[in-house]
Amino acid sequence: MGPGMDSDPRWLSDGRIAWLQANDPLWETAPRRVVIMDPEVGAETPPETHGVTLDAYFYRWEPYLDGFLALAARRGALELVYCTGEKVRWLTDFQHNFWSLAVSGRRVLLQGASQTHPGAIYAVDLAEKTKGHHTPRVVVDPNADWVNRVGLTEPQGFSIRVEGRPIQGWYYLPHGFELGQKVPVVLSIHGGPEWMYGGYFLPEFHILPRFGYAVLIANPTGSLGYGKDFQAAIQGDWVGRPARELMACLDWAVAQDWADPERLAVMGGSYGGHLAAELTTQGDRFQAAALDRMYPELVTFWGTTDEKWFPEWEFGGRPWDPGAAEIYRRNSPWTRVQQVNTPTLVSQGHLDFRCLAAGGQMWFSALQARGVPSRFLRFENEGHGLRDPRNQVFYQHQLLNWFEQYVLDLSDSNGDHHVHD
């Protein structure tokens, strides 16, 4: 029916049908809207639409009163919003990633997480929303005892302007941090690139501070939640402006006098691994890198990924299309791998059909051939991201070992490194 993907159809109580519609046939995270049509009339009259001015990606929705409720991207979070026609009202506090909702009368139940909450079920009383958005109430929390027992790190937010564009970020300081200390910093880069940090839980953001590291995260150009133009500006420029914005965030942290410029690491997964690899080609600022699910050569990525439309939108067509070949080449860190000197840990899932293990193996092989310290972890039973808790624990140990060896330089007098069990 529309130019992009049509999905999630529902019959409404009045006999009409409603569904989600994207505005671009290739852009998988394009802004959505709700379209309502009377099947007795069909396309003979223009359909009713809601949420066009939302200017956001959303992927869960439910009809409500004369509009709809949805989970939509906003400033690093997936939050509850109510839309009727072109009127938009945000109902929650921009601190969560909610991934499912159920409506019962004036009450909405949400399943989700936050930066300091691994997952819970929340409730929102819509009758209270006349007072503006607020923090949802936790009604079921299976992780409460664990959170109280281990303690988690509360992030602090910041915002800077880079080349005239505001960039939002957060940092997690080490446990026991005192003013005046300079601490090692791990810059973590989110995947996507049309994704975002700010509303979901990642264990390494709490594990690393326990071992003395600060963690720095930010949402560079291309991230969700900052409007269509901000998001679409990533097209054709994966390694230029986003790299400069993230390095500006790192410069900001160093200028705050708590980030040690001599003890820096970079890590990321999927697109985050891709951009982290690129940063190691641009200089020797990082003492270590950890690249997960990365794909350094984008023509090969186009040829092997299970989502062909994804690189075709990002890079202006297929690799042989006029103008596209140079965009693929320019955004491929592989063309600059000879410039890398950073000790690098590479990890891949053998069953990953989004970013095949061959990408990580290419990078690892090049670093080995050049004598750059490197290690390759291949998880035989994993796909695009680690799901098995045993593999997650194993990876966290390897990450700590790698950073301790190359960022903290914790080797004994014989040069041996004592690994985590």
C-alpha positions as CSV (number, residue, x, y, z in Angstrom):
1,M,0.0,0.0,0.0
2,G,2.8,2.4,0.9
3,P,6.3,3.2,-0.5
4,G,7.9,1.3,2.4
5,M,7.1,-1.7,4.5
6,D,3.6,-2.3,5.7
7,S,3.3,-4.3,8.9
8,D,1.5,-5.1,12.1
9,P,-2.2,-4.9,10.8
10,R,-5.1,-4.8,13.2
11,W,-8.9,-4.9,12.8
12,L,-10.5,-2.0,14.7
13,S,-13.7,-2.3,16.6
14,D,-15.6,-0.2,13.9
15,G,-14.6,-2.7,11.1
16,R,-11.8,-0.7,9.7
17,I,-8.2,-2.0,9.3
18,A,-5.1,-0.2,10.6
19,W,-1.4,-0.9,10.1
20,L,2.1,0.5,10.4
21,Q,3.6,2.0,7.3
22,A,7.2,3.1,6.6
23,N,8.0,5.8,4.1
24,D,11.0,4.2,2.5
25,P,11.3,0.8,0.7
26,L,14.9,0.2,1.8
27,W,15.4,2.2,5.0
28,E,14.6,-0.4,7.7
29,T,14.4,2.1,10.6
30,A,12.5,4.8,8.6
31,P,9.9,6.8,10.6
32,R,6.5,5.0,10.8
33,R,2.9,6.2,10.8
34,V,-0.4,4.4,11.5
35,V,-2.7,4.2,8.5
36,I,-6.4,3.4,8.8
37,M,-8.6,2.3,5.9
38,D,-12.1,1.1,5.4
39,P,-11.9,-2.2,3.5
40,E,-15.3,-1.6,2.0
41,V,-14.0,1.6,0.3
42,G,-10.4,0.5,-0.2
43,A,-8.0,3.0,-1.8
44,E,-10.7,5.0,-3.5
45,T,-10.5,7.6,-0.8
46,P,-7.3,8.8,1.1
47,P,-6.7,6.7,4.2
48,E,-6.7,8.3,7.7
49,T,-3.2,8.7,9.1
50,H,-1.8,9.2,12.6
51,G,1.7,10.0,13.8
52,V,3.3,11.6,10.7
53,T,4.6,14.5,12.8
54,L,6.1,12.0,15.3
55,D,9.2,11.9,13.0
56,A,10.3,8.7,14.8
57,Y,10.8,5.0,14.4
58,F,8.3,2.9,16.4
59,Y,7.6,-0.8,16.3
60,R,4.9,-1.6,18.8
61,W,1.4,0.0,18.8
62,E,-2.1,-0.5,20.1
63,P,-5.3,1.4,19.3
64,Y,-6.5,3.6,22.1
65,L,-9.5,6.0,22.1
66,D,-9.3,8.1,18.9
67,G,-5.6,7.5,18.3
68,F,-3.0,5.0,19.3
69,L,-0.3,4.2,21.8
70,A,3.2,3.3,20.6
71,L,6.7,2.6,21.7
72,A,8.8,5.2,19.8
73,A,12.4,6.3,19.8
74,R,13.2,9.6,21.6
75,R,16.6,10.8,22.8
76,G,18.2,7.4,23.5
77,A,15.1,5.6,24.7
78,L,12.1,3.7,23.4
79,E,9.2,5.3,25.3
80,L,5.4,5.3,25.4
81,V,3.7,7.9,23.3
82,Y,0.1,8.7,22.5
83,C,-0.8,10.0,19.0
84,T,-4.1,11.2,17.6
85,G,-4.0,12.7,14.1
86,E,-0.8,14.8,14.1
87,K,-0.9,15.5,17.9
88,V,1.8,13.8,19.8
89,R,2.1,13.4,23.6
90,W,5.0,11.6,25.2
91,L,3.9,9.7,28.4
92,T,7.1,8.4,30.0
93,D,10.4,9.8,31.1
94,F,13.0,9.0,28.3
95,Q,15.0,6.7,30.6
96,H,13.8,3.3,29.3
97,N,13.8,0.9,26.4
98,F,10.3,-0.7,26.4
99,W,9.8,-3.5,23.9
100,S,6.2,-4.7,24.5
101,L,3.0,-3.1,25.8
102,A,-0.5,-4.3,26.7
103,V,-3.5,-2.0,27.3
104,S,-6.3,-2.7,29.8
105,G,-8.7,0.2,30.3
106,R,-6.8,3.2,31.5
107,R,-3.7,1.1,32.4
108,V,-0.8,0.2,30.2
109,L,1.7,-2.6,31.1
110,L,5.2,-2.3,29.7
111,Q,8.0,-4.8,29.5
112,G,11.4,-3.2,29.3
113,A,14.7,-2.1,30.9
114,S,16.8,1.0,31.7
115,Q,20.5,1.7,32.0
116,T,20.5,0.5,35.6
117,H,17.7,-2.1,35.4
118,P,18.1,-5.4,33.5
119,G,14.4,-5.8,33.0
120,A,11.0,-5.5,34.7
121,I,7.3,-5.1,34.0
122,Y,6.1,-1.5,34.5
123,A,2.7,0.1,34.8
124,V,1.4,3.5,33.5
125,D,-1.9,4.9,34.7
126,L,-3.1,6.9,31.7
127,A,-5.4,8.9,34.0
128,E,-2.3,10.5,35.5
129,K,-0.9,11.5,32.2
130,T,-2.8,14.8,32.3
131,K,0.1,15.9,34.6
132,G,2.7,15.2,31.9
133,H,5.2,12.3,31.4
134,H,6.5,10.6,34.5
135,T,8.5,7.6,35.6
136,P,6.5,4.3,35.2
137,R,5.9,2.2,38.3
138,V,7.7,-1.1,38.6
139,V,5.1,-3.9,39.3
140,V,7.1,-7.0,38.7
141,D,10.9,-7.0,39.1
142,P,12.6,-10.4,38.8
143,N,16.0,-8.8,39.2
144,A,15.5,-6.8,42.4
145,D,17.4,-9.0,44.7
146,W,20.3,-9.4,42.3
147,V,20.5,-5.6,41.7
148,N,20.5,-4.9,45.5
149,R,23.2,-7.6,46.0
150,V,25.7,-6.6,43.3
151,G,25.1,-2.8,43.0
152,L,25.1,-1.1,39.7
153,T,26.7,2.1,38.4
154,E,24.5,5.1,37.8
155,P,25.5,6.9,34.6
156,Q,25.8,10.7,34.3
157,G,24.6,12.5,31.2
158,F,26.3,15.2,29.1
159,S,25.7,17.0,25.9
160,I,28.2,18.7,23.6
161,R,28.0,20.4,20.2
162,V,30.2,19.0,17.4
163,E,30.3,20.9,14.1
164,G,27.1,22.7,15.1
165,R,25.2,19.5,16.0
166,P,24.2,18.5,19.6
167,I,25.5,15.1,20.7
168,Q,24.1,13.4,23.8
169,G,26.1,11.0,25.9
170,W,26.6,9.4,29.3
171,Y,29.5,8.2,31.3
172,Y,29.9,5.5,34.1
173,L,32.6,6.3,36.6
174,P,34.5,3.5,38.4
175,H,33.4,2.4,41.9
176,G,35.3,4.4,44.5
177,F,36.1,7.2,42.1
178,E,37.4,10.4,43.8
179,L,37.7,13.9,42.4
180,G,41.2,14.4,41.0
181,Q,41.7,10.9,39.9
182,K,42.5,10.1,36.3
183,V,41.0,6.8,35.3
184,P,41.2,4.5,32.2
185,V,38.3,5.0,29.8
186,V,36.5,2.6,27.5
187,L,34.7,4.3,24.6
188,S,31.8,2.0,23.6
189,I,30.0,2.5,20.3
190,H,26.5,1.3,19.7
191,G,25.4,-0.8,16.7
192,G,22.9,0.0,14.0
193,P,24.1,2.5,13.0
194,E,20.4,3.5,13.4
195,W,20.2,2.5,17.1
196,M,20.9,4.3,20.3
197,Y,22.3,4.2,23.8
198,G,20.5,5.6,26.7
199,G,17.6,3.3,27.6
200,Y,18.8,-0.2,27.7
201,F,21.0,-2.3,30.0
202,L,24.4,-3.7,29.0
203,P,26.4,-5.7,31.6
204,E,29.8,-4.4,30.6
205,F,28.8,-0.8,31.5
206,H,28.6,-2.1,35.1
207,I,31.4,-4.7,35.1
208,L,34.1,-2.5,33.7
209,P,33.6,0.2,36.4
210,R,34.0,-2.5,39.1
211,F,37.5,-3.1,37.7
212,G,38.5,0.6,37.6
213,Y,37.4,1.7,34.2
214,A,35.1,4.6,33.2
215,V,32.8,3.8,30.3
216,L,31.9,6.6,27.8
217,I,28.9,6.2,25.5
218,A,27.2,8.6,23.1
219,N,24.7,8.8,20.2
220,P,26.5,10.2,17.1
221,T,24.9,11.1,13.8
222,G,22.7,8.2,12.6
223,S,21.3,7.4,16.0
224,L,17.6,6.9,16.6
225,G,15.6,9.3,18.6
226,Y,16.8,12.7,17.4
227,G,14.6,13.2,14.3
228,K,14.6,11.9,10.8
229,D,17.3,14.3,9.5
230,F,19.8,13.4,12.2
231,Q,19.2,9.8,11.6
232,A,19.4,9.9,7.8
233,A,22.6,12.0,7.8
234,I,24.5,8.7,8.3
235,Q,23.7,7.7,4.7
236,G,27.0,7.4,2.8
237,D,29.1,8.5,5.8
238,W,29.6,5.7,8.3
239,V,33.2,6.6,9.3
240,G,33.5,10.4,8.9
241,R,31.2,12.6,10.9
242,P,30.3,9.9,13.5
243,A,34.0,9.2,14.2
244,R,34.7,12.9,14.7
245,E,31.7,13.3,17.0
246,L,32.8,10.3,19.2
247,M,36.4,11.5,19.4
248,A,35.1,14.9,20.4
249,C,33.2,13.2,23.2
250,L,36.4,11.6,24.3
251,D,38.2,14.9,24.1
252,W,35.5,16.3,26.3
253,A,36.0,13.6,28.9
254,V,39.8,14.2,28.9
255,A,39.1,17.9,29.4
256,Q,37.0,17.1,32.5
257,D,40.2,15.9,34.1
258,W,39.0,12.4,35.0
259,A,39.8,10.5,31.8
260,D,43.4,9.4,31.4
261,P,44.5,10.1,27.8
262,E,47.3,7.5,28.1
263,R,44.9,4.7,29.1
264,L,42.1,4.5,26.5
265,A,40.2,1.6,24.8
266,V,37.5,1.4,22.3
267,M,34.9,-1.3,21.8
268,G,31.7,-1.9,19.8
269,G,29.5,-4.5,18.2
270,S,28.1,-4.8,14.7
271,Y,28.2,-1.2,13.3
272,G,29.9,-0.3,16.6
273,G,32.6,-2.8,15.8
274,H,32.9,-1.4,12.3
275,L,33.4,2.2,13.5
276,A,35.7,1.1,16.4
277,A,37.9,-0.7,13.8
278,E,37.9,2.5,11.7
279,L,39.0,4.6,14.7
280,T,42.1,2.3,15.1
281,T,43.0,3.1,11.4
282,Q,43.0,6.9,12.2
283,G,45.8,6.9,14.7
284,D,47.2,5.2,17.8
285,R,45.2,7.0,20.5
286,F,43.8,3.7,21.9
287,Q,45.8,1.2,23.8
288,A,43.4,-1.6,23.0
289,A,40.3,-2.4,21.0
290,A,37.5,-5.0,21.2
291,L,35.6,-5.5,18.0
292,D,32.5,-7.8,17.9
293,R,30.5,-8.8,14.8
294,M,32.4,-6.4,12.6
295,Y,32.5,-6.3,8.8
296,P,35.5,-4.3,7.6
297,E,35.0,-4.6,3.8
298,L,31.5,-3.5,2.7
299,V,31.3,-5.1,-0.8
300,T,31.8,-8.4,0.9
301,F,29.3,-7.4,3.5
302,W,26.7,-6.6,0.8
303,G,27.4,-10.0,-0.8
304,T,27.0,-12.1,2.4
305,T,24.5,-10.3,4.7
306,D,21.0,-11.6,5.0
307,E,19.7,-8.0,4.7
308,K,20.6,-6.8,1.2
309,W,18.4,-3.7,1.4
310,F,20.4,-2.5,4.4
311,P,23.7,-1.6,2.7
312,E,21.8,-0.6,-0.5
313,W,20.1,2.2,1.4
314,E,23.2,3.1,3.5
315,F,25.6,3.3,0.5
316,G,23.4,4.5,-2.3
317,G,22.8,1.3,-4.2
318,R,24.5,-2.0,-5.1
319,P,28.3,-2.0,-5.2
320,W,28.4,-1.7,-9.0
321,D,25.8,1.1,-9.3
322,P,27.1,4.5,-10.5
323,G,28.5,6.4,-7.6
324,A,28.0,3.6,-5.1
325,A,31.4,1.9,-5.5
326,E,33.3,4.8,-4.1
327,I,30.9,5.1,-1.2
328,Y,31.4,1.4,-0.3
329,R,35.2,1.8,-0.6
330,R,35.4,5.0,1.4
331,N,33.4,3.5,4.3
332,S,35.4,0.3,4.5
333,P,38.1,0.3,7.2
334,W,39.7,-2.6,5.3
335,T,41.2,-0.2,2.8
336,R,43.2,1.3,5.7
337,V,44.0,-1.8,7.8
338,Q,47.7,-1.3,7.1
339,Q,47.6,1.7,9.4
340,V,46.4,-0.2,12.5
341,N,48.8,-0.7,15.4
342,T,46.2,-1.1,18.2
343,P,46.1,-4.5,20.1
344,T,42.7,-5.9,19.1
345,L,40.4,-8.5,20.4
346,V,38.0,-9.7,17.7
347,S,34.9,-11.8,18.3
348,Q,32.3,-13.4,16.0
349,G,29.3,-15.8,16.2
350,H,29.7,-18.7,13.7
351,L,26.0,-18.6,13.0
352,D,25.8,-14.9,12.4
353,F,24.2,-14.4,9.0
354,R,23.9,-10.6,9.4
355,C,27.7,-10.1,9.7
356,L,29.5,-13.3,8.7
357,A,32.5,-14.4,10.7
358,A,34.6,-14.0,7.6
359,G,34.7,-10.2,8.3
360,G,36.3,-10.6,11.7
361,Q,38.6,-13.3,10.4
362,M,39.8,-10.9,7.6
363,W,40.7,-8.2,10.2
364,F,42.4,-10.7,12.5
365,S,44.4,-12.2,9.7
366,A,45.6,-8.8,8.6
367,L,46.7,-7.8,12.1
368,Q,48.5,-11.1,12.6
369,A,50.3,-10.7,9.3
370,R,51.4,-7.3,10.3
371,G,52.5,-8.4,13.8
372,V,49.8,-6.4,15.7
373,P,48.8,-8.1,18.9
374,S,45.4,-9.7,18.3
375,R,43.2,-12.5,19.3
376,F,40.1,-14.1,17.6
377,L,37.2,-15.5,19.5
378,R,34.7,-17.6,17.5
379,F,31.5,-18.7,19.2
380,E,30.3,-21.8,17.4
381,N,26.7,-21.8,18.6
382,E,26.0,-18.0,18.5
383,G,24.5,-15.7,15.9
384,H,24.4,-11.9,15.8
385,G,25.1,-11.3,19.5
386,L,25.8,-13.7,22.4
387,R,22.7,-15.4,23.9
388,D,24.1,-18.3,25.9
389,P,24.9,-17.0,29.5
390,R,28.0,-19.2,29.6
391,N,29.4,-17.5,26.5
392,Q,28.5,-14.0,27.9
393,V,30.5,-14.7,31.1
394,F,33.4,-16.1,29.1
395,Y,33.5,-13.1,26.8
396,Q,33.4,-10.6,29.8
397,H,36.4,-12.4,31.2
398,Q,38.3,-12.2,27.9
399,L,37.4,-8.5,27.6
400,L,38.8,-7.8,31.0
401,N,41.9,-9.8,30.3
402,W,42.6,-7.9,27.1
403,F,42.1,-4.5,28.6
404,E,44.2,-5.3,31.7
405,Q,47.0,-6.5,29.5
406,Y,47.1,-3.6,27.1
407,V,45.4,-0.7,28.8
408,L,46.4,-1.2,32.5
409,D,49.6,-3.2,31.5
410,L,49.1,-5.6,34.4
411,S,51.9,-8.0,33.6
412,D,54.3,-9.3,36.2
413,S,58.1,-8.9,36.1
414,N,58.4,-11.9,33.8
415,G,55.9,-10.4,31.3
416,D,53.2,-12.9,32.1
417,H,49.6,-11.8,32.4
418,H,47.4,-13.4,35.0
419,V,44.0,-14.1,33.5
420,H,40.6,-14.1,35.0
421,D,39.2,-17.5,35.6
